[in-house]
Amino acid sequence: MRVAYDCDVLVIGGGIVGLSTAYAITRAAPGTRVVVLEKESGPARHQTGRNSGVIHSGIYYRPGSFKARFAVRGAAEMVEFCAEHGLPHEVTGKLIVATERSELPRLHALVQRGRENGIPVRELGPAQIAEYEPAVRGLAAIHVGTTGVCDYGAVARQLARLAEDAGGSVRYGAEVRTVGRRGATVAVRTAGGEVLRARALVNCAGLHSDRIARLAGDDPGMRIVPFRGEYFELAADRADLVRGLVYPVPDPAFPFLGVHLTRGVDGTVHVGPNAVPALAREGYDWGTVRPGELAETVTYPGAWRIARRHWRYGAGEVRRSLSRSAFTTAVRRLLPAVRAEDLIPAPSGVRAQAVLRDGTLVDDFLFAQSPGMVHVLNAPSPAATASLPIGREVARRVLAGLE
């Protein structure tokens, strides 16, 4: 029996990765019918629209990894994309600053990693740090010239327009409730009762990517454990303390980059984020608790293995979340002049972090495939930076399955 398909490819998730995938499919295979289903009333409402807007250079990531390759390539492409479409952006460069002697070996290791990844870096002493950022103090630093800032919400909206201009469809308020397969057909039912049939499905659901994979009958082999990142802004009359982007030396045991200082495209200086367990997948404050989602996290073996292994680190993050004074102390390591009253609460974000059953934090982008499906299972930062190459990679995989 001939199946009446509603489209060729269904993409679940209207964040920057899902929209980049739809855009890439329409460019690589014109005429392919693509439908994006997004449960919110507009694009980029979660990870994409709740980050600090940094175009990452790729310096942190293991040479040869998806993150390294896609971030380095994606940073250059994101600048070109923003310039081509008149979207706000700026290539500011950034400093990674060591404030303690124990951090110096890790800083030097970053220099080597940057060079292996093809990223130009310059080593700085205290006087040279002051030339870039007069209010920042440190023992040594590296300057990474290819880092910048943009408005990822604006990028996502432009990708949606381009995909629609090429014949795709982006549907908002379309939460996927069921996913089924019969032969070569994939079908989904939305919360509104609409049923859509396609030849292939792409799961770019971010915070819900593992749940969508399980709905589709696939075992993702991981679980999304949500971590909330809390931000502050510098008061307007103190924003001149920071000229560009300033980061601490990251702890290699974690995928989080630590509390940093980011001057955005609108001139606002964001301070943060920390990383605390979220009590819901979309838990943007301590008051948002979803018992079912929380139970999924606390009963997952990988989550309690993380807690047992890294409880000291986690306790420090929670303390900084609950105490403005403790957060200020962390910021003052880089910016001694900052005061608690200079920090104004800003919207938080939630990182969709994939965790394996043994407690391993997945440190690279993670893709999985089954007949007729491609799942993007781990795409936190720097996924926004890398979204154009990620979209092409996913498009390549899904289109190969349609041949």
C-alpha positions as CSV (number, residue, x, y, z in Angstrom):
1,M,0.0,0.0,0.0
2,R,1.3,3.4,-0.9
3,V,1.9,5.7,2.1
4,A,0.8,9.3,1.9
5,Y,3.7,11.1,3.5
6,D,3.1,14.6,5.0
7,C,6.8,15.4,4.5
8,D,10.1,13.7,3.9
9,V,11.9,14.7,7.1
10,L,10.4,15.6,10.5
11,V,12.7,17.6,12.8
12,I,11.7,17.7,16.5
13,G,13.0,20.8,18.2
14,G,13.1,24.5,17.1
15,G,16.3,25.5,18.8
16,I,19.4,26.5,16.8
17,V,20.5,22.9,16.1
18,G,17.1,21.8,14.8
19,L,16.7,24.9,12.7
20,S,20.2,24.6,11.3
21,T,19.4,21.0,10.4
22,A,16.3,22.0,8.5
23,Y,18.2,24.8,6.7
24,A,21.0,22.4,5.8
25,I,18.6,19.8,4.4
26,T,16.9,22.4,2.2
27,R,20.3,23.5,0.9
28,A,21.8,20.1,0.4
29,A,18.7,18.5,-1.2
30,P,16.4,21.2,-2.6
31,G,12.8,20.0,-2.8
32,T,13.1,17.8,0.3
33,R,10.0,18.5,2.3
34,V,11.0,19.4,5.9
35,V,8.8,20.1,8.8
36,V,10.1,21.3,12.2
37,L,8.0,20.7,15.2
38,E,8.6,23.0,18.3
39,K,6.5,22.8,21.4
40,E,7.1,26.4,22.4
41,S,5.3,29.4,20.8
42,G,8.6,30.5,19.1
43,P,12.1,29.4,18.4
44,A,15.2,29.4,20.7
45,R,13.3,29.4,24.0
46,H,15.7,27.2,25.9
47,Q,19.4,26.6,25.6
48,T,19.8,28.7,22.4
49,G,18.1,31.8,23.8
50,R,19.4,31.5,27.4
51,N,23.2,31.6,27.0
52,S,25.7,34.4,27.0
53,G,25.9,34.7,23.2
54,V,29.6,33.7,23.0
55,I,31.0,32.5,19.6
56,H,33.5,30.0,21.0
57,S,36.9,29.5,19.4
58,G,37.2,25.8,20.1
59,I,40.3,26.0,22.2
60,Y,39.0,23.8,25.0
61,Y,38.1,20.7,23.1
62,R,40.0,17.5,22.4
63,P,41.8,17.7,19.0
64,G,39.9,15.7,16.4
65,S,36.6,15.6,18.4
66,F,33.3,16.8,17.0
67,K,33.4,19.8,19.4
68,A,36.9,20.9,18.3
69,R,36.3,20.5,14.6
70,F,32.8,21.9,14.5
71,A,33.5,24.8,16.9
72,V,36.6,26.0,15.0
73,R,34.8,25.8,11.7
74,G,31.5,27.0,13.2
75,A,33.0,30.1,14.7
76,A,34.2,31.3,11.4
77,E,30.9,30.4,9.7
78,M,28.8,32.0,12.4
79,V,30.6,35.3,11.9
80,E,30.1,35.1,8.1
81,F,26.4,34.1,8.6
82,C,25.8,37.1,10.9
83,A,27.6,39.5,8.5
84,E,25.7,38.2,5.5
85,H,22.3,38.5,7.1
86,G,22.9,41.7,9.0
87,L,22.7,40.1,12.5
88,P,24.4,41.7,15.5
89,H,27.8,40.3,16.2
90,E,31.4,41.2,17.1
91,V,34.7,39.4,17.1
92,T,36.1,40.6,20.4
93,G,38.7,38.0,21.3
94,K,38.9,36.8,24.9
95,L,41.3,36.3,27.8
96,I,41.6,33.1,29.7
97,V,43.2,34.1,33.0
98,A,45.1,32.2,35.6
99,T,44.8,33.7,39.1
100,E,46.7,31.0,41.0
101,R,50.0,29.3,40.4
102,S,48.3,25.9,40.5
103,E,46.4,26.9,37.3
104,L,49.5,27.7,35.3
105,P,50.1,24.2,34.0
106,R,46.5,24.0,32.8
107,L,46.8,27.4,31.1
108,H,50.0,26.2,29.3
109,A,48.2,23.0,28.3
110,L,45.4,25.2,26.7
111,V,48.0,27.0,24.7
112,Q,49.2,23.7,23.2
113,R,45.6,22.5,22.6
114,G,44.7,25.7,20.9
115,R,47.7,25.3,18.6
116,E,46.7,21.7,17.8
117,N,43.3,22.9,16.9
118,G,44.6,25.6,14.6
119,I,43.6,28.5,16.8
120,P,45.9,31.5,17.2
121,V,46.7,32.2,20.8
122,R,49.0,34.7,22.5
123,E,50.5,34.3,25.9
124,L,50.3,37.3,28.3
125,G,51.9,38.4,31.5
126,P,50.2,40.6,34.1
127,A,51.1,43.9,32.4
128,Q,49.8,42.6,29.0
129,I,46.5,41.5,30.7
130,A,46.0,45.1,31.9
131,E,46.4,46.3,28.3
132,Y,43.3,44.3,27.3
133,E,41.4,44.5,30.5
134,P,42.6,47.1,33.0
135,A,40.4,46.0,35.8
136,V,41.2,42.2,35.5
137,R,44.0,40.7,37.7
138,G,45.9,37.5,37.0
139,L,49.3,35.9,37.0
140,A,49.2,35.0,33.4
141,A,46.7,34.7,30.5
142,I,46.2,33.7,27.0
143,H,44.5,35.8,24.4
144,V,42.3,34.0,21.9
145,G,41.5,36.3,18.9
146,T,38.8,34.3,17.2
147,T,36.2,34.4,20.0
148,G,33.3,36.8,19.6
149,V,29.6,37.4,20.5
150,C,26.3,37.4,18.7
151,D,22.6,37.1,19.3
152,Y,21.8,33.4,18.9
153,G,18.1,34.0,19.1
154,A,18.3,36.2,16.1
155,V,20.4,33.6,14.3
156,A,17.8,30.9,15.0
157,R,15.0,33.1,13.7
158,Q,17.0,33.8,10.5
159,L,17.6,30.0,10.0
160,A,13.8,29.4,10.4
161,R,13.1,32.1,7.7
162,L,15.6,30.6,5.3
163,A,14.3,27.1,5.8
164,E,10.8,28.3,5.2
165,D,11.8,30.3,2.2
166,A,13.2,27.1,0.7
167,G,9.9,25.3,1.2
168,G,10.2,24.0,4.7
169,S,7.7,24.5,7.5
170,V,8.3,25.4,11.1
171,R,5.3,24.8,13.4
172,Y,5.2,26.2,16.9
173,G,3.0,25.0,19.7
174,A,3.5,21.4,18.4
175,E,4.7,19.3,21.3
176,V,5.4,15.7,20.2
177,R,3.6,13.1,22.4
178,T,4.1,9.8,20.6
179,V,6.5,8.5,18.0
180,G,5.9,5.3,16.0
181,R,7.5,3.3,13.2
182,R,5.8,1.1,10.7
183,G,8.1,-0.2,7.9
184,A,9.7,2.8,6.3
185,T,7.3,5.3,7.8
186,V,7.8,7.4,10.9
187,A,4.7,8.9,12.5
188,V,4.3,11.4,15.3
189,R,1.3,12.6,17.2
190,T,1.3,16.1,18.7
191,A,-0.4,17.3,21.9
192,G,-3.0,18.9,19.6
193,G,-3.9,15.5,18.1
194,E,-2.3,16.1,14.7
195,V,-0.6,13.1,13.1
196,L,2.3,13.6,10.7
197,R,4.0,10.9,8.6
198,A,7.5,11.1,7.3
199,R,10.2,9.1,5.7
200,A,12.7,10.1,8.4
201,L,12.8,11.8,11.8
202,V,15.5,13.9,13.4
203,N,15.6,14.4,17.1
204,C,17.0,17.8,18.1
205,A,14.9,18.1,21.3
206,G,17.8,19.3,23.5
207,L,16.7,18.9,27.2
208,H,14.2,16.2,26.1
209,S,16.4,14.4,23.5
210,D,16.7,11.2,25.5
211,R,13.0,11.1,26.2
212,I,12.2,11.5,22.5
213,A,14.7,8.7,21.6
214,R,12.9,6.4,24.1
215,L,9.5,7.4,22.7
216,A,10.8,6.3,19.3
217,G,11.7,2.9,20.7
218,D,15.5,3.5,20.8
219,D,17.8,3.1,23.8
220,P,19.9,6.3,23.9
221,G,22.4,4.7,26.4
222,M,22.5,8.0,28.4
223,R,20.2,10.3,30.3
224,I,19.9,14.1,30.2
225,V,20.8,15.5,33.6
226,P,19.9,19.2,33.7
227,F,22.3,21.7,35.2
228,R,21.1,25.2,35.8
229,G,23.5,28.1,35.0
230,E,22.7,31.2,37.0
231,Y,23.8,34.6,35.6
232,F,24.1,38.1,36.9
233,E,24.6,41.4,35.0
234,L,26.9,44.2,36.0
235,A,25.1,47.3,36.9
236,A,25.1,49.8,34.0
237,D,27.3,52.2,35.8
238,R,29.9,49.4,36.4
239,A,29.8,47.8,33.0
240,D,33.0,49.7,32.0
241,L,34.9,47.3,34.3
242,V,34.9,44.8,31.5
243,R,35.8,45.5,27.9
244,G,35.3,42.1,26.3
245,L,35.3,38.5,27.4
246,V,37.2,37.1,30.4
247,Y,37.3,33.5,31.5
248,P,39.0,31.6,34.3
249,V,41.1,28.5,33.6
250,P,38.6,25.6,33.4
251,D,38.8,22.4,35.5
252,P,39.4,19.6,32.9
253,A,37.3,17.2,35.0
254,F,34.1,19.1,34.1
255,P,32.5,20.4,30.9
256,F,31.6,23.7,32.6
257,L,33.9,26.7,31.9
258,G,33.4,28.5,35.3
259,V,32.1,31.9,36.2
260,H,33.2,34.3,33.4
261,L,32.6,37.8,32.2
262,T,30.9,38.5,28.8
263,R,30.2,41.8,27.2
264,G,27.3,41.1,24.8
265,V,26.3,42.7,21.5
266,D,24.0,45.1,23.5
267,G,26.9,46.2,25.8
268,T,25.5,44.4,28.8
269,V,28.1,42.5,30.8
270,H,26.9,39.0,31.9
271,V,28.6,37.4,34.9
272,G,28.3,33.6,35.3
273,P,27.2,31.0,35.0
274,N,27.6,28.6,37.9
275,A,26.4,25.0,37.5
276,V,23.8,23.6,40.0
277,P,21.5,20.7,39.6
278,A,18.1,21.8,38.1
279,L,15.0,20.3,39.8
280,A,13.3,20.1,36.4
281,R,14.5,19.8,32.8
282,E,13.3,23.4,32.4
283,G,14.0,24.4,36.0
284,Y,15.2,27.9,35.6
285,D,15.0,28.7,39.3
286,W,15.0,26.8,42.6
287,G,11.2,27.1,42.8
288,T,10.6,25.1,39.6
289,V,10.2,21.5,40.6
290,R,8.7,18.7,38.5
291,P,8.6,15.6,40.7
292,G,8.5,13.1,37.9
293,E,11.5,14.6,36.1
294,L,13.4,15.0,39.4
295,A,12.7,11.4,40.2
296,E,14.1,10.4,36.8
297,T,17.3,12.2,37.7
298,V,17.9,11.0,41.3
299,T,17.1,7.4,40.5
300,Y,19.5,7.3,37.5
301,P,22.7,5.5,38.5
302,G,24.8,8.0,36.5
303,A,23.5,10.9,38.5
304,W,24.3,9.6,41.9
305,R,27.7,8.4,40.7
306,I,28.4,12.0,39.7
307,A,27.2,13.2,43.1
308,R,29.4,10.8,45.0
309,R,32.4,11.5,42.8
310,H,32.1,15.3,42.7
311,W,30.2,16.3,45.8
312,R,32.7,18.9,47.0
313,Y,32.6,20.7,43.6
314,G,28.8,20.5,43.6
315,A,28.5,21.9,47.2
316,G,30.6,24.9,46.2
317,E,28.4,25.6,43.2
318,V,25.2,25.4,45.3
319,R,26.8,27.7,47.9
320,R,27.5,30.3,45.3
321,S,23.9,29.9,44.1
322,L,22.4,30.5,47.5
323,S,24.9,33.2,48.6
324,R,25.4,36.5,46.7
325,S,28.5,37.0,48.8
326,A,30.0,33.7,47.8
327,F,29.3,34.3,44.1
328,T,30.9,37.8,44.4
329,T,34.0,36.2,45.9
330,A,34.3,33.9,42.9
331,V,34.0,36.8,40.5
332,R,36.5,38.9,42.4
333,R,39.2,36.3,41.6
334,L,39.2,37.8,38.1
335,L,37.7,41.3,38.8
336,P,38.7,42.5,42.2
337,A,36.8,45.8,42.0
338,V,33.4,44.1,41.8
339,R,31.0,44.5,44.7
340,A,27.9,42.4,45.6
341,E,25.7,45.4,44.9
342,D,27.1,45.6,41.4
343,L,25.6,42.2,40.5
344,I,22.0,42.3,39.2
345,P,20.2,38.9,38.7
346,A,19.7,37.9,35.1
347,P,17.8,35.1,33.4
348,S,19.2,31.6,34.0
349,G,19.8,28.8,31.5
350,V,19.7,25.0,31.8
351,R,22.4,22.9,30.2
352,A,21.2,19.6,28.7
353,Q,24.1,17.4,29.8
354,A,24.2,13.8,28.7
355,V,25.4,11.4,31.4
356,L,26.3,7.7,31.0
357,R,25.2,5.1,33.5
358,D,28.7,4.9,35.0
359,G,28.5,8.7,35.8
360,T,30.6,9.8,32.9
361,L,29.7,13.3,31.7
362,V,29.6,13.0,27.9
363,D,32.2,15.5,26.7
364,D,31.6,15.6,23.0
365,F,28.6,16.0,20.7
366,L,26.8,12.7,20.6
367,F,24.8,11.4,17.6
368,A,22.9,8.1,17.3
369,Q,21.1,6.5,14.4
370,S,18.5,3.8,13.9
371,P,16.4,3.0,10.8
372,G,14.8,6.2,9.6
373,M,16.0,8.2,12.6
374,V,18.9,10.4,13.7
375,H,19.1,11.5,17.3
376,V,21.3,14.4,18.5
377,L,21.7,13.3,22.1
378,N,24.4,15.7,23.5
379,A,24.6,19.2,22.1
380,P,25.3,21.7,24.9
381,S,27.8,24.5,24.6
382,P,29.5,25.1,22.1
383,A,26.6,23.8,20.0
384,A,25.3,27.2,19.2
385,T,28.7,28.2,17.9
386,A,28.9,24.9,16.0
387,S,25.3,24.8,14.9
388,L,26.0,25.3,11.1
389,P,28.4,22.3,10.9
390,I,26.2,20.3,13.2
391,G,23.3,20.9,11.0
392,R,25.2,19.8,7.9
393,E,26.4,16.6,9.7
394,V,22.8,15.7,10.7
395,A,21.5,16.5,7.3
396,R,24.2,14.3,5.7
397,R,23.2,11.4,8.0
398,V,19.4,11.7,7.4
399,L,19.7,12.3,3.7
400,A,21.9,9.2,3.3
401,G,19.1,7.2,4.8
402,L,16.6,8.5,2.2
403,E,18.7,7.5,-0.8
